[in-house]
C-alpha cells in the first residue's frame, strides 16, 4: 500500500483569480504584507500497487485526470505504508 | 520576504465528495488499485514581514481566513526568500 501526495499548481503564466481574491481579503483584514497568493490542490491517494509499477501509475493518472497539463504543473511524493 | 506554503485538508471525519468523485473516475479509467482519495488545498503566499512576526501572522491568517477550522486542518512551511 502506498500513500501518494500529488501537488497540482497553476503554471506561473496562468492567472489565479482565486488567489487574487484571497490576497484582497487578506489585505482587507489588515495583512498588507501579503504580496502574492497562489492556490493549488493537494491530492492524497492510497494505492494498492506493486513497488515497480506505482510511480508509472501515478504519473499516468496525473497526465490523464488529476492535472490539466495545459495550465497546471504537478509533482508527487510516494511513500510506502506499512500496515501491521 | 518569506514564501509560505499552507496545506489545508479536510479533517479525517469529514466526508470528501470531491475526493470520492475523483476516486470513481480513476476506477472508471481502470485504476482499480486506488482505495482512497482526499483533496485539499495548498496556498503559496509571499509575505513581507519581519522574522519574529511571520509565524504568528501566518497562524492568525489561517485561523481567520485560510482554513475553516471546524472541518479543516492546516499546517504550514515558512521559508525565507533571499532576493539578490
Backbone of each chain as nested JSON, in Angstrom:
{
  "chains": [
    {"id": "A", "residues": [
      {"number": 1, "name": "UNK", "atoms": {"N": [0.848, -1.202, 0.0], "CA": [0.0, 0.0, 0.0], "C": [0.882, 1.249, 0.0]}},
      {"number": 2, "name": "UNK", "atoms": {"N": [0.522, 2.173, -0.858], "CA": [1.295, 3.41, -0.933], "C": [0.41, 4.619, -0.663]}},
      {"number": 3, "name": "UNK", "atoms": {"N": [0.992, 5.58, 0.039], "CA": [0.309, 6.868, 0.169], "C": [1.023, 7.843, -0.757]}},
      {"number": 4, "name": "UNK", "atoms": {"N": [0.248, 8.447, -1.635], "CA": [0.819, 9.337, -2.639], "C": [0.22, 10.727, -2.461]}},
      {"number": 5, "name": "UNK", "atoms": {"N": [1.084, 11.713, -2.406], "CA": [0.596, 13.098, -2.385], "C": [0.907, 13.732, -3.733]}},
      {"number": 6, "name": "UNK", "atoms": {"N": [-0.124, 14.236, -4.383], "CA": [0.051, 14.904, -5.666], "C": [-0.258, 16.387, -5.475]}},
      {"number": 7, "name": "UNK", "atoms": {"N": [0.709, 17.223, -5.832], "CA": [0.534, 18.665, -5.709], "C": [0.298, 19.236, -7.108]}},
      {"number": 8, "name": "UNK", "atoms": {"N": [-0.846, 19.852, -7.288], "CA": [-1.19, 20.411, -8.598], "C": [-1.288, 21.926, -8.46]}},
      {"number": 9, "name": "UNK", "atoms": {"N": [-0.464, 22.63, -9.209], "CA": [-0.455, 24.095, -9.109], "C": [-0.576, 24.701, -10.498]}},
      {"number": 10, "name": "UNK", "atoms": {"N": [-1.152, 25.892, -10.547], "CA": [-1.238, 26.6, -11.818], "C": [0.158, 26.984, -12.284]}},
      {"number": 11, "name": "UNK", "atoms": {"N": [0.385, 26.92, -13.587], "CA": [1.662, 27.372, -14.129], "C": [1.828, 28.856, -13.846]}},
      {"number": 12, "name": "UNK", "atoms": {"N": [3.077, 29.283, -13.723], "CA": [3.425, 30.68, -13.427], "C": [2.646, 31.683, -14.28]}},
      {"number": 13, "name": "UNK", "atoms": {"N": [2.543, 31.401, -15.561], "CA": [1.985, 32.379, -16.501], "C": [0.462, 32.457, -16.451]}},
      {"number": 14, "name": "UNK", "atoms": {"N": [-0.173, 31.54, -15.727], "CA": [-1.639, 31.485, -15.715], "C": [-2.189, 32.337, -14.569]}},
      {"number": 15, "name": "UNK", "atoms": {"N": [-3.156, 33.174, -14.888], "CA": [-3.795, 33.999, -13.858], "C": [-4.497, 33.126, -12.825]}},
      {"number": 16, "name": "UNK", "atoms": {"N": [-4.494, 33.582, -11.578], "CA": [-5.119, 32.817, -10.496], "C": [-6.124, 33.72, -9.773]}},
      {"number": 17, "name": "UNK", "atoms": {"N": [-7.36, 33.803, -10.31], "CA": [-8.349, 34.705, -9.709], "C": [-8.698, 34.334, -8.269]}},
      {"number": 18, "name": "UNK", "atoms": {"N": [-8.699, 33.03, -7.966], "CA": [-8.991, 32.601, -6.597], "C": [-7.907, 33.114, -5.649]}},
      {"number": 19, "name": "UNK", "atoms": {"N": [-6.664, 33.006, -6.091], "CA": [-5.555, 33.519, -5.288], "C": [-5.644, 35.023, -5.099]}},
      {"number": 20, "name": "UNK", "atoms": {"N": [-6.001, 35.745, -6.177], "CA": [-6.151, 37.201, -6.074], "C": [-7.236, 37.569, -5.076]}},
      {"number": 21, "name": "UNK", "atoms": {"N": [-8.336, 36.828, -5.105], "CA": [-9.441, 37.11, -4.181], "C": [-8.99, 36.927, -2.731]}},
      {"number": 22, "name": "UNK", "atoms": {"N": [-8.236, 35.85, -2.497], "CA": [-7.742, 35.609, -1.135], "C": [-6.766, 36.708, -0.728]}},
      {"number": 23, "name": "UNK", "atoms": {"N": [-5.911, 37.126, -1.659], "CA": [-4.973, 38.208, -1.348], "C": [-5.724, 39.48, -0.96]}},
      {"number": 24, "name": "UNK", "atoms": {"N": [-6.742, 39.816, -1.745], "CA": [-7.526, 41.015, -1.425], "C": [-8.197, 40.895, -0.06]}},
      {"number": 25, "name": "UNK", "atoms": {"N": [-8.743, 39.718, 0.228], "CA": [-9.386, 39.527, 1.53], "C": [-8.378, 39.701, 2.658]}},
      {"number": 26, "name": "UNK", "atoms": {"N": [-7.174, 39.171, 2.473], "CA": [-6.144, 39.323, 3.499], "C": [-5.779, 40.795, 3.692]}},
      {"number": 27, "name": "UNK", "atoms": {"N": [-5.706, 41.542, 2.59], "CA": [-5.425, 42.98, 2.703], "C": [-6.529, 43.681, 3.489]}},
      {"number": 28, "name": "UNK", "atoms": {"N": [-7.784, 43.317, 3.2], "CA": [-8.914, 43.932, 3.92], "C": [-8.859, 43.606, 5.407]}},
      {"number": 29, "name": "UNK", "atoms": {"N": [-8.316, 42.446, 5.729], "CA": [-8.194, 42.069, 7.149], "C": [-6.981, 42.738, 7.802]}},
      {"number": 30, "name": "UNK", "atoms": {"N": [-6.208, 43.475, 7.006], "CA": [-5.09, 44.216, 7.592], "C": [-3.722, 43.606, 7.329]}},
      {"number": 31, "name": "UNK", "atoms": {"N": [-3.684, 42.488, 6.598], "CA": [-2.393, 41.852, 6.304], "C": [-1.822, 42.426, 5.01]}},
      {"number": 32, "name": "UNK", "atoms": {"N": [-1.324, 43.647, 5.121], "CA": [-0.836, 44.363, 3.933], "C": [0.469, 43.77, 3.403]}},
      {"number": 33, "name": "UNK", "atoms": {"N": [1.147, 43.014, 4.233], "CA": [2.436, 42.454, 3.829], "C": [2.337, 41.305, 2.839]}},
      {"number": 34, "name": "UNK", "atoms": {"N": [1.118, 40.832, 2.589], "CA": [0.94, 39.701, 1.664], "C": [1.054, 40.204, 0.234]}},
      {"number": 35, "name": "UNK", "atoms": {"N": [2.065, 39.761, -0.476], "CA": [2.315, 40.298, -1.819], "C": [1.79, 39.399, -2.925]}},
      {"number": 36, "name": "UNK", "atoms": {"N": [1.617, 38.128, -2.635], "CA": [1.124, 37.23, -3.675], "C": [0.511, 35.99, -3.032]}},
      {"number": 37, "name": "UNK", "atoms": {"N": [-0.57, 35.515, -3.631], "CA": [-1.186, 34.261, -3.187], "C": [-1.499, 33.431, -4.422]}},
      {"number": 38, "name": "UNK", "atoms": {"N": [-1.08, 32.187, -4.418], "CA": [-1.425, 31.249, -5.489], "C": [-2.059, 30.037, -4.821]}},
      {"number": 39, "name": "UNK", "atoms": {"N": [-3.102, 29.516, -5.434], "CA": [-3.808, 28.397, -4.813], "C": [-3.767, 27.172, -5.712]}},
      {"number": 40, "name": "UNK", "atoms": {"N": [-3.362, 26.075, -5.126], "CA": [-3.32, 24.813, -5.852], "C": [-4.047, 23.73, -5.079]}},
      {"number": 41, "name": "UNK", "atoms": {"N": [-3.925, 22.51, -5.568], "CA": [-4.581, 21.378, -4.92], "C": [-3.547, 20.399, -4.417]}},
      {"number": 42, "name": "UNK", "atoms": {"N": [-3.895, 19.723, -3.345], "CA": [-3.08, 18.586, -2.929], "C": [-4.004, 17.381, -2.799]}},
      {"number": 43, "name": "UNK", "atoms": {"N": [-3.689, 16.33, -3.552], "CA": [-4.498, 15.118, -3.522], "C": [-3.726, 14.044, -2.778]}},
      {"number": 44, "name": "UNK", "atoms": {"N": [-4.379, 13.42, -1.808], "CA": [-3.758, 12.336, -1.064], "C": [-4.433, 11.035, -1.477]}},
      {"number": 45, "name": "UNK", "atoms": {"N": [-3.665, 10.158, -2.109], "CA": [-4.233, 8.905, -2.619], "C": [-3.648, 7.724, -1.866]}},
      {"number": 46, "name": "UNK", "atoms": {"N": [-4.466, 6.711, -1.674], "CA": [-3.96, 5.436, -1.176], "C": [-4.096, 4.428, -2.297]}},
      {"number": 47, "name": "UNK", "atoms": {"N": [-2.976, 3.857, -2.664], "CA": [-2.963, 2.992, -3.839], "C": [-2.377, 1.637, -3.487]}},
      {"number": 48, "name": "UNK", "atoms": {"N": [-3.103, 0.623, -3.892], "CA": [-2.622, -0.744, -3.735], "C": [-1.94, -1.116, -5.054]}},
      {"number": 49, "name": "UNK", "atoms": {"N": [-0.627, -1.216, -5.022], "CA": [0.119, -1.453, -6.26], "C": [1.447, -2.098, -5.908]}},
      {"number": 50, "name": "UNK", "atoms": {"N": [2.082, -2.659, -6.921], "CA": [3.407, -3.225, -6.674], "C": [4.449, -2.113, -6.748]}},
      {"number": 51, "name": "UNK", "atoms": {"N": [5.573, -2.345, -6.08], "CA": [6.609, -1.311, -5.96], "C": [7.136, -0.856, -7.317]}},
      {"number": 52, "name": "UNK", "atoms": {"N": [7.228, -1.778, -8.252], "CA": [7.838, -1.414, -9.537], "C": [6.879, -0.658, -10.451]}},
      {"number": 53, "name": "UNK", "atoms": {"N": [5.585, -0.676, -10.113], "CA": [4.623, -0.02, -11.0], "C": [4.087, 1.293, -10.467]}},
      {"number": 54, "name": "UNK", "atoms": {"N": [4.198, 1.509, -9.152], "CA": [3.441, 2.604, -8.54], "C": [3.778, 3.969, -9.157]}},
      {"number": 55, "name": "UNK", "atoms": {"N": [5.059, 4.23, -9.408], "CA": [5.393, 5.553, -9.93], "C": [4.825, 5.78, -11.327]}},
      {"number": 56, "name": "UNK", "atoms": {"N": [4.931, 4.753, -12.177], "CA": [4.383, 4.881, -13.531], "C": [2.873, 5.1, -13.492]}},
      {"number": 57, "name": "UNK", "atoms": {"N": [2.21, 4.396, -12.58], "CA": [0.755, 4.532, -12.448], "C": [0.386, 5.95, -12.013]}},
      {"number": 58, "name": "UNK", "atoms": {"N": [1.114, 6.474, -11.021], "CA": [0.824, 7.815, -10.519], "C": [1.02, 8.857, -11.627]}},
      {"number": 59, "name": "UNK", "atoms": {"N": [2.116, 8.719, -12.344], "CA": [2.39, 9.67, -13.416], "C": [1.284, 9.645, -14.477]}},
      {"number": 60, "name": "UNK", "atoms": {"N": [0.858, 8.438, -14.821], "CA": [-0.194, 8.276, -15.822], "C": [-1.513, 8.894, -15.348]}},
      {"number": 61, "name": "UNK", "atoms": {"N": [-1.846, 8.675, -14.072], "CA": [-3.075, 9.246, -13.514], "C": [-3.017, 10.772, -13.537]}},
      {"number": 62, "name": "UNK", "atoms": {"N": [-1.854, 11.331, -13.233], "CA": [-1.699, 12.788, -13.27], "C": [-1.936, 13.321, -14.668]}},
      {"number": 63, "name": "UNK", "atoms": {"N": [-1.321, 12.671, -15.644], "CA": [-1.423, 13.14, -17.029], "C": [-2.851, 13.007, -17.564]}},
      {"number": 64, "name": "UNK", "atoms": {"N": [-3.529, 11.913, -17.164], "CA": [-4.846, 11.634, -17.724], "C": [-5.967, 12.375, -17.023]}},
      {"number": 65, "name": "UNK", "atoms": {"N": [-5.856, 12.527, -15.705], "CA": [-7.017, 13.036, -14.962], "C": [-6.698, 14.096, -13.919]}},
      {"number": 66, "name": "UNK", "atoms": {"N": [-5.661, 13.888, -13.146], "CA": [-5.507, 14.713, -11.935], "C": [-5.046, 16.135, -12.228]}},
      {"number": 67, "name": "UNK", "atoms": {"N": [-4.25, 16.301, -13.26], "CA": [-3.794, 17.641, -13.605], "C": [-4.202, 17.97, -15.037]}},
      {"number": 68, "name": "UNK", "atoms": {"N": [-4.463, 19.222, -15.27], "CA": [-4.673, 19.711, -16.632], "C": [-3.334, 20.299, -17.068]}},
      {"number": 69, "name": "UNK", "atoms": {"N": [-2.576, 19.5, -17.818], "CA": [-1.176, 19.88, -18.063], "C": [-1.023, 21.082, -18.998]}},
      {"number": 70, "name": "UNK", "atoms": {"N": [-2.122, 21.543, -19.581], "CA": [-2.04, 22.765, -20.38], "C": [-1.78, 23.97, -19.474]}},
      {"number": 71, "name": "UNK", "atoms": {"N": [-2.447, 23.979, -18.33], "CA": [-2.331, 25.148, -17.448], "C": [-1.751, 24.817, -16.072]}},
      {"number": 72, "name": "UNK", "atoms": {"N": [-1.563, 23.522, -15.796], "CA": [-1.118, 23.158, -14.451], "C": [0.17, 22.333, -14.477]}},
      {"number": 73, "name": "UNK", "atoms": {"N": [0.969, 22.527, -13.426], "CA": [2.119, 21.659, -13.177], "C": [1.755, 20.693, -12.06]}},
      {"number": 74, "name": "UNK", "atoms": {"N": [2.441, 19.565, -12.012], "CA": [2.222, 18.668, -10.875], "C": [3.538, 18.067, -10.424]}},
      {"number": 75, "name": "UNK", "atoms": {"N": [3.569, 17.7, -9.159], "CA": [4.663, 16.886, -8.649], "C": [4.065, 15.953, -7.607]}},
      {"number": 76, "name": "UNK", "atoms": {"N": [4.777, 14.879, -7.305], "CA": [4.198, 13.908, -6.367], "C": [5.26, 13.332, -5.448]}},
      {"number": 77, "name": "UNK", "atoms": {"N": [4.773, 12.855, -4.314], "CA": [5.62, 12.163, -3.336], "C": [4.967, 10.819, -3.058]}},
      {"number": 78, "name": "UNK", "atoms": {"N": [5.757, 9.763, -3.129], "CA": [5.227, 8.417, -2.912], "C": [5.862, 7.836, -1.667]}},
      {"number": 79, "name": "UNK", "atoms": {"N": [5.026, 7.32, -0.789], "CA": [5.532, 6.784, 0.477], "C": [4.877, 5.43, 0.714]}},
      {"number": 80, "name": "UNK", "atoms": {"N": [5.686, 4.451, 1.083], "CA": [5.098, 3.138, 1.352], "C": [4.462, 3.138, 2.737]}},
      {"number": 81, "name": "UNK", "atoms": {"N": [3.274, 2.571, 2.824], "CA": [2.59, 2.491, 4.114], "C": [2.67, 1.046, 4.583]}},
      {"number": 82, "name": "UNK", "atoms": {"N": [3.251, 0.851, 5.731], "CA": [3.365, -0.495, 6.274], "C": [2.22, -0.707, 7.248]}},
      {"number": 83, "name": "UNK", "atoms": {"N": [1.363, -1.664, 6.922], "CA": [0.247, -1.958, 7.83], "C": [0.598, -3.201, 8.63]}},
      {"number": 84, "name": "UNK", "atoms": {"N": [0.404, -3.116, 9.908], "CA": [0.777, -4.244, 10.778], "C": [-0.459, -5.077, 11.094]}}
    ]},
    {"id": "B", "residues": [
      {"number": 1, "name": "UNK", "atoms": {"N": [11.564, 38.848, 2.915], "CA": [10.457, 38.224, 2.184], "C": [10.404, 36.727, 2.508]}},
      {"number": 2, "name": "UNK", "atoms": {"N": [9.204, 36.249, 2.749], "CA": [9.036, 34.838, 3.076], "C": [8.082, 34.172, 2.087]}},
      {"number": 3, "name": "UNK", "atoms": {"N": [8.425, 32.939, 1.745], "CA": [7.475, 32.139, 0.977], "C": [6.867, 31.125, 1.936]}},
      {"number": 4, "name": "UNK", "atoms": {"N": [5.553, 31.157, 2.01], "CA": [4.847, 30.304, 2.962], "C": [3.935, 29.37, 2.197]}},
      {"number": 5, "name": "UNK", "atoms": {"N": [4.016, 28.085, 2.526], "CA": [3.073, 27.133, 1.944], "C": [2.121, 26.692, 3.041]}},
      {"number": 6, "name": "UNK", "atoms": {"N": [0.836, 26.868, 2.793], "CA": [-0.186, 26.45, 3.754], "C": [-0.957, 25.286, 3.143]}},
      {"number": 7, "name": "UNK", "atoms": {"N": [-0.98, 24.172, 3.862], "CA": [-1.7, 22.981, 3.396], "C": [-2.99, 22.868, 4.198]}},
      {"number": 8, "name": "UNK", "atoms": {"N": [-4.115, 22.915, 3.508], "CA": [-5.415, 22.848, 4.176], "C": [-6.101, 21.564, 3.735]}},
      {"number": 9, "name": "UNK", "atoms": {"N": [-6.402, 20.7, 4.697], "CA": [-7.025, 19.415, 4.354], "C": [-8.269, 19.201, 5.212]}},
      {"number": 10, "name": "UNK", "atoms": {"N": [-9.225, 18.477, 4.672], "CA": [-10.414, 18.14, 5.452], "C": [-10.035, 17.233, 6.616]}},
      {"number": 11, "name": "UNK", "atoms": {"N": [-10.671, 17.425, 7.753], "CA": [-10.438, 16.524, 8.879], "C": [-10.87, 15.105, 8.497]}},
      {"number": 12, "name": "UNK", "atoms": {"N": [-10.234, 14.14, 9.128], "CA": [-10.495, 12.715, 8.847], "C": [-11.986, 12.369, 8.823]}},
      {"number": 13, "name": "UNK", "atoms": {"N": [-12.732, 12.905, 9.779], "CA": [-14.125, 12.502, 9.954], "C": [-15.065, 13.151, 8.944]}},
      {"number": 14, "name": "UNK", "atoms": {"N": [-14.554, 14.114, 8.163], "CA": [-15.415, 14.855, 7.246], "C": [-15.442, 14.179, 5.873]}},
      {"number": 15, "name": "UNK", "atoms": {"N": [-16.638, 13.983, 5.361], "CA": [-16.794, 13.377, 4.036], "C": [-16.176, 14.267, 2.965]}},
      {"number": 16, "name": "UNK", "atoms": {"N": [-15.592, 13.646, 1.938], "CA": [-14.948, 14.4, 0.869], "C": [-15.552, 13.98, -0.472]}},
      {"number": 17, "name": "UNK", "atoms": {"N": [-16.677, 14.581, -0.857], "CA": [-17.348, 14.165, -2.101], "C": [-16.488, 14.395, -3.346]}},
      {"number": 18, "name": "UNK", "atoms": {"N": [-15.68, 15.449, -3.331], "CA": [-14.805, 15.71, -4.478], "C": [-13.779, 14.576, -4.614]}},
      {"number": 19, "name": "UNK", "atoms": {"N": [-13.236, 14.162, -3.474], "CA": [-12.29, 13.044, -3.481], "C": [-12.948, 11.756, -3.967]}},
      {"number": 20, "name": "UNK", "atoms": {"N": [-14.185, 11.513, -3.517], "CA": [-14.901, 10.315, -3.954], "C": [-15.124, 10.332, -5.456]}},
      {"number": 21, "name": "UNK", "atoms": {"N": [-15.467, 11.504, -5.989], "CA": [-15.707, 11.619, -7.433], "C": [-14.436, 11.296, -8.215]}},
      {"number": 22, "name": "UNK", "atoms": {"N": [-13.304, 11.809, -7.726], "CA": [-12.033, 11.533, -8.403], "C": [-11.697, 10.046, -8.303]}},
      {"number": 23, "name": "UNK", "atoms": {"N": [-11.947, 9.449, -7.138], "CA": [-11.688, 8.015, -6.973], "C": [-12.521, 7.211, -7.977]}},
      {"number": 24, "name": "UNK", "atoms": {"N": [-13.799, 7.538, -8.089], "CA": [-14.661, 6.83, -9.045], "C": [-14.168, 7.004, -10.482]}},
      {"number": 25, "name": "UNK", "atoms": {"N": [-13.756, 8.216, -10.809], "CA": [-13.248, 8.46, -12.169], "C": [-12.0, 7.62, -12.427]}},
      {"number": 26, "name": "UNK", "atoms": {"N": [-11.121, 7.532, -11.425], "CA": [-9.904, 6.729, -11.585], "C": [-10.259, 5.252, -11.769]}},
      {"number": 27, "name": "UNK", "atoms": {"N": [-11.276, 4.773, -11.033], "CA": [-11.714, 3.382, -11.209], "C": [-12.227, 3.167, -12.637]}},
      {"number": 28, "name": "UNK", "atoms": {"N": [-13.018, 4.137, -13.117], "CA": [-13.558, 4.018, -14.486], "C": [-12.439, 3.989, -15.521]}},
      {"number": 29, "name": "UNK", "atoms": {"N": [-11.335, 4.669, -15.209], "CA": [-10.192, 4.669, -16.133], "C": [-9.35, 3.397, -16.001]}},
      {"number": 30, "name": "UNK", "atoms": {"N": [-9.731, 2.538, -15.057], "CA": [-9.032, 1.262, -14.921], "C": [-8.046, 1.191, -13.764]}},
      {"number": 31, "name": "UNK", "atoms": {"N": [-7.948, 2.255, -12.99], "CA": [-7.033, 2.238, -11.837], "C": [-7.772, 1.719, -10.605]}},
      {"number": 32, "name": "UNK", "atoms": {"N": [-7.976, 0.408, -10.59], "CA": [-8.765, -0.211, -9.527], "C": [-8.026, -0.225, -8.192]}},
      {"number": 33, "name": "UNK", "atoms": {"N": [-6.722, -0.055, -8.255], "CA": [-5.917, -0.116, -7.032], "C": [-6.055, 1.103, -6.14]}},
      {"number": 34, "name": "UNK", "atoms": {"N": [-6.731, 2.133, -6.626], "CA": [-6.881, 3.357, -5.825], "C": [-7.957, 3.139, -4.769]}},
      {"number": 35, "name": "UNK", "atoms": {"N": [-7.562, 3.167, -3.509], "CA": [-8.501, 2.841, -2.44], "C": [-9.089, 4.063, -1.769]}},
      {"number": 36, "name": "UNK", "atoms": {"N": [-8.413, 5.175, -1.86], "CA": [-8.937, 6.379, -1.212], "C": [-8.326, 7.616, -1.856]}},
      {"number": 37, "name": "UNK", "atoms": {"N": [-9.131, 8.652, -2.004], "CA": [-8.633, 9.948, -2.489], "C": [-9.204, 11.042, -1.597]}},
      {"number": 38, "name": "UNK", "atoms": {"N": [-8.343, 11.904, -1.094], "CA": [-8.793, 13.07, -0.325], "C": [-8.184, 14.292, -1.004]}},
      {"number": 39, "name": "UNK", "atoms": {"N": [-8.952, 15.345, -1.1], "CA": [-8.469, 16.529, -1.806], "C": [-8.418, 17.727, -0.871]}},
      {"number": 40, "name": "UNK", "atoms": {"N": [-7.282, 18.371, -0.856], "CA": [-7.116, 19.572, -0.047], "C": [-6.557, 20.693, -0.891]}},
      {"number": 41, "name": "UNK", "atoms": {"N": [-6.201, 21.788, -0.214], "CA": [-5.67, 22.954, -0.91], "C": [-4.244, 23.211, -0.458]}},
      {"number": 42, "name": "UNK", "atoms": {"N": [-3.463, 23.759, -1.375], "CA": [-2.164, 24.271, -0.979], "C": [-2.077, 25.73, -1.424]}},
      {"number": 43, "name": "UNK", "atoms": {"N": [-1.862, 26.615, -0.477], "CA": [-1.759, 28.048, -0.775], "C": [-0.298, 28.451, -0.659]}},
      {"number": 44, "name": "UNK", "atoms": {"N": [0.199, 29.111, -1.682], "CA": [1.57, 29.615, -1.655], "C": [1.514, 31.13, -1.518]}},
      {"number": 45, "name": "UNK", "atoms": {"N": [2.004, 31.636, -0.416], "CA": [1.943, 33.078, -0.144], "C": [3.339, 33.663, -0.127]}},
      {"number": 46, "name": "UNK", "atoms": {"N": [3.459, 34.915, -0.604], "CA": [4.693, 35.672, -0.43], "C": [4.379, 36.8, 0.54]}},
      {"number": 47, "name": "UNK", "atoms": {"N": [5.094, 36.829, 1.62], "CA": [4.779, 37.783, 2.685], "C": [6.008, 38.6, 3.029]}},
      {"number": 48, "name": "UNK", "atoms": {"N": [5.806, 39.906, 3.067], "CA": [6.852, 40.822, 3.509], "C": [6.62, 41.053, 4.999]}},
      {"number": 49, "name": "UNK", "atoms": {"N": [7.49, 40.509, 5.828], "CA": [7.279, 40.58, 7.28], "C": [8.619, 40.443, 7.971]}},
      {"number": 50, "name": "UNK", "atoms": {"N": [8.655, 40.814, 9.224], "CA": [9.894, 40.631, 9.986], "C": [9.952, 39.188, 10.489]}},
      {"number": 51, "name": "UNK", "atoms": {"N": [11.17, 38.723, 10.716], "CA": [11.401, 37.319, 11.084], "C": [10.658, 36.918, 12.355]}},
      {"number": 52, "name": "UNK", "atoms": {"N": [10.564, 37.842, 13.302], "CA": [9.958, 37.471, 14.591], "C": [8.432, 37.448, 14.539]}},
      {"number": 53, "name": "UNK", "atoms": {"N": [7.866, 38.008, 13.474], "CA": [6.398, 38.071, 13.424], "C": [5.779, 37.105, 12.436]}},
      {"number": 54, "name": "UNK", "atoms": {"N": [6.57, 36.625, 11.478], "CA": [5.961, 35.933, 10.334], "C": [5.14, 34.715, 10.754]}},
      {"number": 55, "name": "UNK", "atoms": {"N": [5.649, 33.927, 11.695], "CA": [4.899, 32.722, 12.063], "C": [3.562, 33.059, 12.715]}},
      {"number": 56, "name": "UNK", "atoms": {"N": [3.565, 34.05, 13.606], "CA": [2.321, 34.452, 14.262], "C": [1.307, 34.967, 13.242]}},
      {"number": 57, "name": "UNK", "atoms": {"N": [1.808, 35.734, 12.285], "CA": [0.932, 36.286, 11.24], "C": [0.309, 35.154, 10.415]}},
      {"number": 58, "name": "UNK", "atoms": {"N": [1.134, 34.18, 10.032], "CA": [0.625, 33.071, 9.221], "C": [-0.443, 32.289, 9.995]}},
      {"number": 59, "name": "UNK", "atoms": {"N": [-0.156, 32.012, 11.244], "CA": [-1.115, 31.261, 12.058], "C": [-2.442, 32.016, 12.167]}},
      {"number": 60, "name": "UNK", "atoms": {"N": [-2.349, 33.311, 12.377], "CA": [-3.547, 34.145, 12.507], "C": [-4.352, 34.145, 11.203]}},
      {"number": 61, "name": "UNK", "atoms": {"N": [-3.654, 34.264, 10.074], "CA": [-4.337, 34.258, 8.777], "C": [-5.044, 32.925, 8.547]}},
      {"number": 62, "name": "UNK", "atoms": {"N": [-4.405, 31.829, 8.949], "CA": [-5.027, 30.508, 8.793], "C": [-6.31, 30.429, 9.619]}},
      {"number": 63, "name": "UNK", "atoms": {"N": [-6.23, 30.874, 10.863], "CA": [-7.386, 30.773, 11.757], "C": [-8.531, 31.663, 11.292]}},
      {"number": 64, "name": "UNK", "atoms": {"N": [-8.18, 32.847, 10.764], "CA": [-9.218, 33.822, 10.412], "C": [-9.816, 33.594, 9.034]}},
      {"number": 65, "name": "UNK", "atoms": {"N": [-8.989, 33.167, 8.093], "CA": [-9.482, 33.144, 6.709], "C": [-9.145, 31.886, 5.919]}},
      {"number": 66, "name": "UNK", "atoms": {"N": [-7.906, 31.434, 6.026], "CA": [-7.452, 30.43, 5.05], "C": [-8.027, 29.046, 5.295]}},
      {"number": 67, "name": "UNK", "atoms": {"N": [-8.268, 28.7, 6.551], "CA": [-8.84, 27.391, 6.851], "C": [-10.139, 27.574, 7.624]}},
      {"number": 68, "name": "UNK", "atoms": {"N": [-11.06, 26.653, 7.399], "CA": [-12.267, 26.591, 8.221], "C": [-11.982, 25.532, 9.281]}},
      {"number": 69, "name": "UNK", "atoms": {"N": [-11.597, 25.995, 10.462], "CA": [-11.064, 25.055, 11.46], "C": [-12.124, 24.119, 12.036]}},
      {"number": 70, "name": "UNK", "atoms": {"N": [-13.391, 24.346, 11.708], "CA": [-14.43, 23.412, 12.145], "C": [-14.283, 22.086, 11.392]}},
      {"number": 71, "name": "UNK", "atoms": {"N": [-13.983, 22.184, 10.113], "CA": [-13.928, 20.961, 9.306], "C": [-12.545, 20.708, 8.687]}},
      {"number": 72, "name": "UNK", "atoms": {"N": [-11.631, 21.681, 8.826], "CA": [-10.34, 21.529, 8.159], "C": [-9.16, 21.627, 9.129]}},
      {"number": 73, "name": "UNK", "atoms": {"N": [-8.119, 20.913, 8.806], "CA": [-6.835, 21.054, 9.493], "C": [-5.898, 21.852, 8.595]}},
      {"number": 74, "name": "UNK", "atoms": {"N": [-4.899, 22.477, 9.201], "CA": [-3.902, 23.144, 8.373], "C": [-2.516, 22.942, 8.97]}},
      {"number": 75, "name": "UNK", "atoms": {"N": [-1.54, 23.036, 8.096], "CA": [-0.152, 23.1, 8.541], "C": [0.57, 24.006, 7.55]}},
      {"number": 76, "name": "UNK", "atoms": {"N": [1.711, 24.52, 7.962], "CA": [2.398, 25.447, 7.066], "C": [3.903, 25.274, 7.136]}},
      {"number": 77, "name": "UNK", "atoms": {"N": [4.553, 25.704, 6.064], "CA": [6.019, 25.712, 5.978], "C": [6.428, 27.128, 5.609]}},
      {"number": 78, "name": "UNK", "atoms": {"N": [7.377, 27.668, 6.365], "CA": [7.822, 29.041, 6.111], "C": [9.278, 29.006, 5.673]}},
      {"number": 79, "name": "UNK", "atoms": {"N": [9.557, 29.691, 4.588], "CA": [10.906, 29.677, 4.042], "C": [11.308, 31.104, 3.693]}},
      {"number": 80, "name": "UNK", "atoms": {"N": [12.49, 31.5, 4.107], "CA": [12.922, 32.86, 3.782], "C": [13.392, 32.892, 2.33]}},
      {"number": 81, "name": "UNK", "atoms": {"N": [12.995, 33.928, 1.632], "CA": [13.414, 34.088, 0.239], "C": [14.457, 35.197, 0.202]}},
      {"number": 82, "name": "UNK", "atoms": {"N": [15.624, 34.867, -0.261], "CA": [16.675, 35.862, -0.349], "C": [16.68, 36.417, -1.765]}},
      {"number": 83, "name": "UNK", "atoms": {"N": [16.397, 37.706, -1.879], "CA": [16.412, 38.334, -3.206], "C": [17.721, 39.089, -3.362]}},
      {"number": 84, "name": "UNK", "atoms": {"N": [18.366, 38.858, -4.464], "CA": [19.672, 39.496, -4.673], "C": [19.514, 40.747, -5.53]}}
    ]}
  ]
}
